């Protein structure tokens, strides 16, 4: 009898400790997010407007030079084409580029507190969500200006952004797991992302890709997600289920590999930092 009572008390203590850890992690994540939000543009005159200035400059550049690259017209106005591609891509790219700095910038906390390192990557995701919401606000005005065909399929858009975020989180774990120990990996991946961007339908439409190569083109996991987001928001089209489900499987497989690898290497972050 006493053994059962003791076992019950241990289970309750473990459950209480788990709830406490989750609560502390939540408070730490919110505190770090608010700290980063206040500190990112502390000495800037334009402040958080910089979150949309970069994609606006990118938009202006490609509107100006598109004719030199022979980019054909599509059924979507070109500003909407670019911006609808930049929203998910910038979200994805920002999560990856910020993953290693998110760990390194919190070296003091990591050395003092024994806490799951994933929390710093989650805070980075929250920062990128804030930037994305700023872009979506401007994009909403553009949709109204161009009188886009907005309908119920708009509800699919958050799913595509969620999948882009999960994929970015998984790749970010890969990059930070090795980038903390070798900074060359982090720097090299910034160039990989620059090349990767042009392999996505951001400055051009999928229709610009020759039909015989589209099967290979869609093997890029970010292509169906960007195209799906664009179609749901601008064209009021539902998902392509084959591409969507293949993307979900790829993302889950990437997470299943990246997370254990990150946790294994994260045990040595404090020593390296």
C-alpha positions in Angstrom: 0.0 0.0 0.0 2.7 2.4 1.0 4.5 1.7 -2.3 1.4 2.7 -4.3 1.0 5.9 -2.2 4.7 6.7 -2.8 4.4 6.1 -6.5 1.3 8.3 -6.7 3.1 11.1 -4.9 6.1 10.8 -7.3 3.7 11.0 -10.3 2.0 14.1 -8.9 5.4 15.8 -8.1 6.6 15.0 -11.7 3.4 16.5 -13.2 3.7 19.6 -11.0 7.4 20.0 -12.0 6.4 19.7 -15.7 3.7 22.4 -15.3 6.2 24.6 -13.6 8.8 24.1 -16.3 6.3 24.9 -19.0 5.2 28.1 -17.2 8.8 29.3 -16.7 9.6 28.6 -20.3 6.5 30.5 -21.4 7.4 33.5 -19.3 11.0 33.4 -20.5 10.0 33.2 -24.1 7.6 36.2 -23.8 10.3 38.2 -21.9 12.9 37.5 -24.6 10.5 38.3 -27.4 9.6 41.7 -25.8 13.2 42.4 -25.2 14.1 41.7 -28.8 11.1 43.7 -30.1 12.2 46.8 -28.1 15.9 46.4 -28.9 16.0 45.5 -32.6 15.3 49.1 -33.8 16.1 51.0 -30.6 18.4 53.6 -32.4 16.4 53.7 -35.6 14.3 56.6 -36.7 12.0 54.4 -38.8 11.7 51.7 -36.2 9.7 48.6 -37.1 8.9 50.1 -40.5 12.2 48.5 -41.6 10.3 45.2 -41.6 8.4 46.3 -44.7 11.0 48.6 -46.3 13.3 45.8 -47.4 10.5 43.9 -49.3 9.3 47.2 -50.8 12.8 48.0 -52.1 13.0 44.4 -53.5 9.6 45.0 -55.2 10.7 48.3 -56.7 13.9 46.8 -58.0 12.2 43.9 -59.8 9.5 46.1 -61.2 12.2 48.3 -62.7 14.4 45.5 -64.2 12.0 42.7 -65.0 12.0 43.6 -68.7 15.8 43.0 -68.8 15.3 39.4 -67.6 12.4 38.7 -69.9 9.9 38.0 -67.1 6.5 37.5 -68.7 3.2 38.8 -67.5 1.0 36.5 -65.6 -2.7 36.5 -64.5 -1.6 38.3 -61.3 -0.5 41.9 -61.3 3.3 41.9 -60.9 3.4 43.7 -57.5 1.0 41.2 -56.1 3.0 38.3 -57.6 6.2 39.5 -55.9 4.7 40.4 -52.5 2.6 37.3 -52.2 5.8 35.3 -52.7 7.9 37.5 -50.4 5.7 37.1 -47.4 6.2 33.3 -46.9 9.7 33.4 -48.2 10.9 36.2 -45.9 9.2 34.3 -43.0 11.1 31.1 -43.9 14.4 32.8 -44.6 14.3 35.0 -41.5 13.7 31.9 -39.2 16.7 30.2 -40.7 19.0 33.2 -40.7 18.1 34.1 -37.1 18.5 30.6 -35.7 22.2 30.6 -34.9 22.2 34.2 -33.6 19.2 33.4 -31.4 21.4 30.9 -29.6 24.6 33.0 -29.5 22.9 36.2 -28.4 21.6 34.4 -25.3 24.9 32.7 -24.3 24.7 34.3 -20.8 21.3 32.7 -20.2 22.4 29.3 -21.6 25.4 29.2 -19.3 23.4 30.0 -16.2 20.0 28.2 -16.7 19.4 24.6 -17.6 16.5 25.1 -20.1 15.6 23.6 -23.4 17.5 25.4 -26.1 14.6 25.2 -28.5 13.0 28.1 -26.6 15.5 30.6 -28.2 14.6 29.3 -31.7 10.9 29.8 -30.8 11.5 33.3 -29.7 13.2 33.9 -33.1 10.1 32.5 -34.8 7.9 35.0 -32.8 10.1 37.9 -34.0 9.7 36.7 -37.6 5.9 36.5 -37.1 5.9 40.1 -36.1 7.8 41.1 -39.2 5.4 39.0 -41.3 2.3 40.6 -39.8 3.8 44.0 -40.8 4.1 42.8 -44.4 0.6 41.3 -44.4 -0.8 44.7 -43.3 0.7 46.3 -46.4 -0.2 43.4 -48.6 -3.8 43.7 -47.5 -3.9 47.3 -48.8 -2.4 46.1 -52.1 -5.1 43.5 -52.4 -7.7 46.1 -52.0 -6.0 48.4 -54.5 -5.8 45.7 -57.2 -9.3 44.4 -56.3 -8.1 40.8 -55.9 -10.5 38.0 -56.0 -10.6 37.4 -52.2 -12.9 34.5 -51.0 -13.2 31.7 -48.5 -10.0 30.0 -49.8 -8.2 32.8 -48.1 -8.6 30.6 -45.0 -6.0 28.2 -46.4 -3.3 30.9 -46.3 -2.4 30.5 -42.5 -1.8 26.8 -43.1 0.8 27.5 -45.8 2.5 30.0 -43.5 2.4 27.5 -40.7 4.1 24.9 -42.9 6.7 27.4 -44.1 7.4 28.3 -40.5 7.8 24.6 -39.5 10.1 23.9 -42.4 12.2 27.0 -41.5 12.2 25.9 -37.9 13.5 22.4 -38.9 16.2 23.8 -41.2 17.1 26.4 -38.6 17.7 23.6 -36.1 20.1 21.9 -38.6 22.0 25.2 -39.2 22.3 26.2 -35.5 23.2 22.6 -34.4 26.3 22.9 -36.5 26.7 26.7 -36.9 27.3 27.2 -33.1 30.5 25.1 -33.5 31.5 26.3 -37.0 30.4 29.8 -38.0 31.3 29.0 -41.7 28.2 26.9 -41.9 25.9 29.7 -40.8 27.6 32.2 -43.2 27.5 29.6 -46.1 23.8 29.0 -45.6 23.0 32.7 -46.1 24.4 32.3 -49.7 22.4 29.0 -50.1 19.2 30.9 -49.2 20.0 33.6 -51.8 20.3 31.0 -54.5 17.3 29.1 -53.1 15.1 32.2 -53.4 15.5 32.3 -57.2 14.4 28.6 -57.4 11.0 29.7 -56.1 8.1 31.4 -57.8 8.7 34.8 -56.3 9.8 37.1 -59.1 8.2 34.9 -61.7 5.1 32.7 -61.8 5.1 28.9 -62.0 3.7 29.2 -65.6 7.1 30.7 -66.6 8.7 27.3 -65.9 8.6 25.0 -69.0 6.0 22.3 -68.5 8.5 19.5 -69.0 10.6 20.7 -66.0 7.8 21.4 -63.6 7.9 18.0 -62.0 11.5 18.6 -61.0 10.6 22.2 -60.0 8.0 21.0 -57.5 10.5 18.8 -55.8 11.7 22.0 -54.2 9.6 21.8 -50.9 9.1 25.6 -50.7 7.6 25.9 -54.2 4.1 24.3 -53.5 3.9 26.2 -50.2 4.6 29.6 -51.8 2.4 28.9 -54.8 -0.4 27.6 -52.5 -0.3 30.7 -50.4 -0.4 33.0 -53.4 -3.3 31.0 -55.0 -5.4 31.0 -51.9 -5.0 34.8 -51.2 -4.8 36.3 -54.7 -6.7 33.9 -56.9 -9.2 32.4 -54.3 -8.1 28.9 -55.2 -8.1 25.8 -53.0 -5.1 23.6 -52.3 -3.4 21.2 -54.7 -3.7 18.2 -52.3 -1.0 16.1 -53.9 1.6 18.9 -53.5 0.3 19.9 -50.1 0.4 16.4 -48.6 3.8 15.7 -50.1 5.0 19.0 -48.5 3.6 18.0 -45.1 5.3 14.6 -45.2 8.6 16.2 -46.2 8.3 18.8 -43.3 7.4 16.1 -40.7 10.3 13.9 -41.9 12.7 16.9 -41.7 11.5 17.8 -38.2 11.9 14.1 -37.1 15.5 14.2 -38.1 16.4 17.8 -37.1 15.0 17.9 -33.6 16.8 14.9 -32.1 20.0 16.1 -33.8 19.6 19.6 -32.4 18.9 18.3 -28.8 21.9 16.0 -29.0 24.3 18.8 -30.0 22.6 21.5 -27.8 23.9 19.7 -24.7 27.3 21.1 -25.6 26.2 24.7 -26.5 27.2 26.0 -23.0 30.7 24.7 -23.3 31.2 26.1 -26.8 29.7 29.5 -26.0 
